[in-house]
Amino acid sequence: MLSYVGRRLLISVPVLFGILGISFIFVQMLPGDPVRALMSPEELATASPEYIEQRRSELGLDKPIFVQFAAWIGEVLQGNLGHSFRRNTPVADMIFERIGPTAILAITALSIALIIGVLLGTFAALKQNSWFDYLSSVTSMMAVSIPNFFLGLMAIYIFSISLGIFPTGGMRTLAASNPSALDRVHHLILPALVLAINLIGPYVRYTRQSMLEVIRQDYITTARAKGVPWMKVVFGHGLRNALIPLTTVIAIQVPILLTGLLVIETIFSWPGLGRLTFESIMGRDYPVIVAIVFISAVFVVLFNLLADVTAAALDPRIRL
């Protein structure tokens, strides 16, 4: 297993650097000038071209893009992600402040999507061609088809504005100096559910397809012939092998999850990395954008590695 993990890590290193190089170039190609974005309208109206060039030189933007990239890689290797243009604070500190709320929202949404998706997919396979099977298929297709920004706005309108069940946004009640855990959960439910809905569809479809293939295998027939209870056969023998393709789907959906976080955190004013990304893009804060892309790429690589290791643990033949 260690040699298998080592091979996957070696493959991940050039992939990670390739993503970083392409992302760094694309960030530099964003329309707009970060120096002008930092200046107030009054300052911009009186600023001379020489002053703007001086500010660009102070930020290191006057150097060729490959020189900037090499300098940034050198900072990363020293454990430094640079300084924000707008706040003049270490980017690592800004990410550290925001990564906790993002992790809470992402883990909650992913857990909800997995539990509901796996259960629906499993029972849809056991009830093939029944009304439940058709209903779950239609529901999963609708969940995939509805954009999360539209779903988020509709959820706020229905459950927050019209019914008043959930707050419109934020991570806690601002009026409360020391909000309780129940208050934080109350703010978490709606954005987590909206984010989970877009993830449920593929989990239902892949679980159903995998279970249909597994329950027709000979070892399932043998287990039933031995008198093993049907639910134990399904969840103890069948579901374990059916989850192998699902681990790959989860890894593939990590970029989709990160994109959904950017939209959902912005709509619900959730103080996480997604909202920080949006604010940094609007403010042309290049160091923050590149650092978040770097962190996102690391997460994608780690999730793919975790999916490979999980699949190898479930089926030892994959290691070969």
Secondary structure as UniProt FT lines:
FT   HELIX           2..28
FT   HELIX           34..38
FT   HELIX           41..46
FT   HELIX           49..59
FT   TURN            60..62
FT   HELIX           65..77
FT   TURN            78..79
FT   TURN            85..87
FT   HELIX           91..126
FT   TURN            127..129
FT   HELIX           131..145
FT   HELIX           148..155
FT   HELIX           156..162
FT   TURN            174..175
FT   HELIX           181..214
FT   TURN            215..216
FT   HELIX           218..225
FT   TURN            226..227
FT   HELIX           230..232
FT   HELIX           233..238
FT   HELIX           239..252
FT   HELIX           254..267
FT   TURN            268..269
FT   HELIX           273..282
FT   TURN            283..284
FT   HELIX           286..314
FT   HELIX           316..319
//
